[in-house]
């Protein structure tokens, strides 16, 4: 007779899996949390490193990153397309450097201009339009490039720096730094309108303005210490200043010109009455006046004249940048100030000019002259 073992089987407990202790669960959870924390910290550090990469390290990134950076500083689609084309044909090895290295950018854009000027497949209008876009690239990148901390003392001023000097006795003249010594600056001696040297008295107070490349404009006050002959050049010696005032950065870069010009007042004639009244700008060709353009930019110029026009006046300008570049522009006097001696200085904003004239001004301001241009080649 087989004994009944069912009750025994029901009473027997089998453990096929060992019970998990609470301690093991906590250890496993801590390991998972630690792993996730490492991933999060790694991502944060990686993103920070990406933002702080210098242009040389960024060169390995994709076209998408390049286009985004270009768009962020204000370049349009047409500008970016031109940049990418020039980077490709010039074989630029570190594309991101063009946003911070003005020398690399200039070299590449000059080659692009050289190519455009010799492209027989474009008519004059198309050529001038594309040239304008190349110059706009330079202007936008220069204006939006990283600003330096600036300079606080003239002890840091570079040789060759151009200066605009306004003596307390009146007048204005251009000079440049010849030597930066421990106790003073030596600059080229001022010249009068006839181009002859003249001397300011020792102790004469001066207000000086200058433009620092890819930075901003500065001004400071100083005084004349004397004169000396340095490197075979008659120089005016001026006192150093440690209180430079950083002025608002200009939208357009300016460059000294010092060329004569003719300007004509423009009168507004109104015909008719009420809603039917029509306004017409008429150039007063019989009132030609003589001036001297001190500096120029793509947006305007400064003109010294014995007969300056009042603020708000409309004006037509005729001048030459070179013997082969005769330029006519229209503008508005934004500001006019008198000089103690005689006459005054007008600051004119350009309101109308042709693409060709604008490109000629850009070429002069950025020194993209025919001598500096070179064909596209391997870099």
C-alpha positions in Angstrom: 0.0 0.0 0.0 1.5 3.4 -1.1 1.4 5.9 1.7 -0.3 9.3 1.0 2.5 12.0 0.9 0.3 14.9 -0.3 0.1 16.5 3.1 3.9 16.3 3.5 4.5 18.0 0.1 2.1 20.7 0.9 3.8 21.4 4.1 7.3 21.5 2.5 8.6 24.9 1.4 11.1 25.1 -1.4 13.3 28.3 -2.0 14.5 28.3 -5.6 15.8 32.0 -5.3 17.6 33.5 -2.4 15.9 36.4 -0.7 17.3 39.9 -1.6 18.4 41.9 1.4 17.5 45.6 1.8 21.2 46.4 2.0 21.9 45.0 -1.5 19.0 47.1 -2.9 20.4 50.3 -1.4 23.9 49.6 -2.8 22.5 48.9 -6.3 20.4 52.1 -6.2 23.4 54.2 -5.1 25.5 52.8 -8.0 22.8 53.7 -10.5 22.5 57.2 -9.1 26.2 57.7 -9.1 26.4 56.6 -12.8 23.7 59.0 -13.8 25.3 61.9 -11.9 28.6 61.2 -13.7 26.8 61.4 -17.1 25.1 64.7 -16.2 28.3 66.3 -15.0 30.2 65.1 -18.1 27.5 66.7 -20.4 27.7 70.0 -18.5 31.5 70.1 -18.7 31.5 69.1 -22.4 29.0 71.8 -23.3 31.1 74.4 -21.4 34.2 73.3 -23.2 32.4 73.6 -26.5 31.4 77.1 -25.8 34.9 78.1 -24.8 36.8 76.4 -27.6 39.1 78.8 -29.5 38.6 79.1 -33.3 41.5 76.7 -34.0 39.8 73.9 -32.0 36.4 74.7 -33.6 37.6 74.0 -37.1 36.6 70.4 -36.8 32.9 71.2 -36.4 30.4 71.0 -39.2 29.1 73.4 -41.7 26.0 73.8 -39.5 28.1 75.3 -36.6 29.9 77.6 -39.0 26.7 79.0 -40.5 25.1 79.4 -37.1 28.1 81.4 -35.8 28.1 83.6 -39.0 24.3 84.2 -38.6 24.8 85.1 -34.9 27.2 88.0 -35.7 24.8 89.4 -38.2 25.8 87.9 -41.6 23.0 87.2 -44.0 22.5 84.1 -46.2 24.2 85.7 -49.3 27.2 86.8 -47.1 27.5 83.2 -45.7 27.3 81.7 -49.1 30.2 83.9 -50.4 32.2 83.2 -47.3 31.9 79.4 -47.7 32.8 79.7 -51.4 35.9 81.7 -50.6 36.9 79.3 -47.8 36.6 76.4 -50.2 38.5 77.9 -53.1 41.2 79.5 -50.9 41.5 76.2 -49.0 41.4 77.9 -45.6 42.5 75.3 -43.1 40.9 76.9 -40.0 37.6 78.5 -41.2 36.5 79.7 -37.7 39.6 81.9 -37.4 38.2 84.3 -40.0 35.8 85.6 -37.3 38.7 86.7 -35.0 41.8 87.0 -37.3 41.5 90.2 -39.4 44.7 89.3 -41.3 43.3 86.0 -42.5 39.9 87.5 -43.3 41.5 90.4 -45.3 43.7 87.9 -47.2 40.7 85.8 -48.2 38.4 88.7 -49.1 41.2 90.4 -51.2 41.5 87.2 -53.3 37.7 87.2 -53.7 37.7 90.8 -54.9 40.6 90.1 -57.3 38.5 87.2 -58.8 35.4 89.3 -59.0 37.1 92.2 -60.8 38.4 89.8 -63.4 35.2 87.8 -63.9 34.0 88.6 -67.5 30.8 86.6 -67.0 29.3 89.3 -64.8 28.0 92.6 -66.0 28.9 95.9 -64.2 25.8 95.9 -62.1 26.2 92.3 -60.9 29.9 92.8 -60.2 29.3 95.9 -58.1 26.5 94.2 -56.2 28.7 91.2 -55.3 31.6 93.6 -54.4 29.3 95.4 -52.0 28.4 92.1 -50.3 32.1 91.3 -49.8 32.8 94.6 -48.2 29.7 94.2 -46.0 31.2 90.9 -44.8 34.3 92.8 -43.7 32.3 95.5 -42.0 29.9 93.2 -40.1 32.7 90.8 -38.9 34.9 93.7 -37.8 32.1 95.5 -36.0 30.9 92.3 -34.2 34.3 90.7 -33.5 35.2 90.2 -29.8 35.9 93.5 -28.1 39.2 93.7 -26.2 39.3 95.2 -22.8 40.6 98.4 -24.4 43.6 100.5 -23.4 43.8 102.9 -20.4 47.2 104.4 -21.0 49.0 105.9 -24.0 52.1 103.9 -22.9 50.4 101.0 -24.7 49.9 102.9 -28.0 51.5 101.3 -31.0 53.9 102.9 -33.4 52.2 104.3 -36.5 48.9 105.0 -34.7 47.1 107.8 -36.4 46.0 110.7 -34.2 43.7 113.7 -34.6 44.9 116.6 -32.6 42.9 119.7 -31.5 45.0 122.4 -29.8 43.3 124.7 -27.2 44.3 127.6 -29.5 42.0 126.1 -32.2 42.4 124.2 -35.4 42.8 120.5 -36.1 45.7 118.5 -37.6 46.7 114.8 -38.3 49.7 113.1 -36.9 51.0 109.6 -36.1 53.1 108.1 -33.4 56.8 107.8 -34.3 58.2 106.7 -30.9 56.6 105.6 -27.6 59.0 106.5 -24.8 58.8 106.0 -21.1 57.8 109.6 -20.3 56.3 110.9 -23.6 55.0 110.2 -27.0 56.9 111.5 -30.1 54.6 112.2 -33.1 55.1 113.7 -36.5 55.1 117.5 -36.3 51.8 119.2 -37.3 51.5 120.9 -40.7 49.3 123.7 -41.8 46.9 123.7 -44.8 49.8 124.6 -47.1 51.7 121.5 -45.9 54.4 123.4 -44.0 55.5 122.5 -40.5 54.4 124.8 -37.7 55.2 124.7 -34.0 52.9 124.9 -31.0 54.2 126.5 -27.8 55.5 124.4 -25.0 52.7 123.7 -22.5 49.9 124.1 -25.1 47.0 121.9 -24.1 45.8 119.3 -26.6 42.7 117.1 -27.0 43.6 114.0 -29.0 41.3 111.4 -30.7 42.3 108.1 -32.2 40.7 104.9 -33.5 42.1 101.6 -32.2 41.9 98.8 -34.8 38.9 96.4 -34.2 38.1 98.1 -31.0 36.7 101.7 -30.6 37.6 105.3 -30.6 39.5 107.0 -27.7 40.2 110.5 -26.6 42.5 112.0 -24.0 43.9 115.4 -23.0 47.6 116.2 -22.8 50.1 119.0 -23.4 53.1 119.9 -25.6 56.5 119.1 -24.0 58.6 120.3 -26.8 60.1 119.2 -30.2 62.9 116.9 -31.2 64.4 115.2 -34.2 63.7 111.4 -34.0 64.7 108.9 -36.6 65.3 111.8 -39.0 61.8 113.2 -38.5 60.8 116.4 -36.8 58.5 115.3 -33.9 56.3 117.0 -31.4 56.7 115.6 -27.9 53.5 115.2 -25.9 52.9 114.0 -22.3 51.5 110.5 -21.6 48.0 110.1 -20.3 46.5 107.4 -18.1 43.0 108.6 -18.4 41.9 107.6 -21.9 38.2 107.8 -22.5 36.7 105.0 -24.6 34.1 106.4 -26.9 31.2 104.6 -28.7 32.3 102.3 -31.4 31.5 103.6 -34.9 29.3 101.6 -37.2 31.7 102.2 -40.1 35.5 102.3 -40.0 37.0 105.7 -40.9 40.2 106.5 -42.6 42.0 109.8 -43.0 41.8 111.3 -46.5 42.9 114.9 -46.6 41.7 115.7 -50.1 40.0 118.9 -51.5 36.4 118.7 -52.4 33.6 120.8 -53.8 30.2 120.9 -52.1 26.9 122.5 -53.2 23.9 123.4 -51.0 20.6 121.7 -51.9 17.4 123.6 -51.5 13.9 122.0 -51.3 11.4 123.6 -53.6 7.7 123.1 -52.9 5.2 123.5 -55.7 1.4 123.4 -55.2 -0.6 123.5 -52.0 -2.1 121.2 -49.6 -2.1 117.5 -50.4 -1.0 118.2 -54.0 2.1 120.0 -52.9 5.3 118.4 -54.3 8.8 118.7 -52.8 11.8 118.7 -55.1 15.5 118.8 -54.2 17.4 121.3 -56.3 21.2 121.5 -56.3 22.5 125.1 -56.2 25.2 124.6 -58.8 26.0 128.4 -58.8 27.0 128.2 -55.1 30.0 125.9 -55.3 32.0 125.9 -52.1 35.5 124.6 -51.4 36.4 122.2 -48.5 38.9 119.6 -47.4 37.8 116.1 -46.5 39.6 115.1 -43.3 38.4 111.5 -43.0 35.9 109.2 -44.7 33.8 106.1 -44.1 31.2 104.2 -46.0 28.6 106.1 -44.0 29.9 109.7 -44.2 32.8 112.1 -43.9 34.2 115.1 -42.1 34.8 118.3 -44.1 36.8 121.4 -43.0 35.7 124.5 -44.8 35.9 128.3 -44.5 32.1 128.3 -45.4 30.5 125.3 -43.6 26.8 124.7 -43.9 24.4 124.6 -41.0 23.3 121.4 -39.2 20.5 119.8 -41.1 21.5 121.1 -44.5 21.4 118.9 -47.6 24.6 118.8 -49.7 26.1 117.4 -52.9 29.8 116.5 -52.7 32.4 116.0 -55.4 35.9 114.7 -54.6 38.5 112.2 -55.7 40.1 109.4 -53.8 42.6 108.9 -56.5 43.2 110.4 -60.0 41.0 107.6 -61.5 38.3 107.7 -58.9 36.0 110.7 -59.1 33.1 110.4 -56.7 29.8 112.2 -56.4 27.6 111.7 -53.3 24.6 113.3 -51.6 24.4 113.8 -47.9 23.1 115.6 -44.9 25.0 117.7 -42.4 24.5 115.9 -39.1 26.7 118.2 -37.0 28.7 121.3 -37.6 31.2 123.0 -35.2 33.1 126.2 -35.6 36.8 126.7 -35.2 38.4 129.4 -33.1 40.5 130.6 -36.1 38.0 130.7 -38.9 35.5 128.4 -40.7 34.4 125.1 -39.2 34.0 121.3 -39.6 31.0 119.6 -41.0 30.1 115.9 -40.3 28.2 114.7 -43.3 26.1 111.5 -43.4 25.8 110.0 -46.9 22.2 109.6 -48.1 22.6 108.7 -51.7 25.5 107.3 -53.7 26.0 104.7 -56.4 27.2 101.1 -55.7 30.4 101.8 -57.7 31.2 104.9 -55.6 30.4 103.1 -52.3 32.7 100.2 -53.3 35.5 102.7 -54.2 35.1 104.2 -50.7 35.1 100.8 -49.1 38.3 99.9 -51.0 40.0 103.0 -49.7 38.9 102.7 -46.1 39.9 99.0 -45.9 43.0 99.5 -48.0 41.8 96.9 -50.5 43.5 98.7 -53.4 44.6 97.0 -56.6 48.2 96.7 -55.4 47.1 94.7 -52.3 44.9 92.3 -54.2 46.1 88.9 -55.2 44.6 86.0 -57.2 43.0 83.1 -55.5 45.5 80.4 -54.6 46.3 77.7 -52.3 46.8 78.7 -48.7 
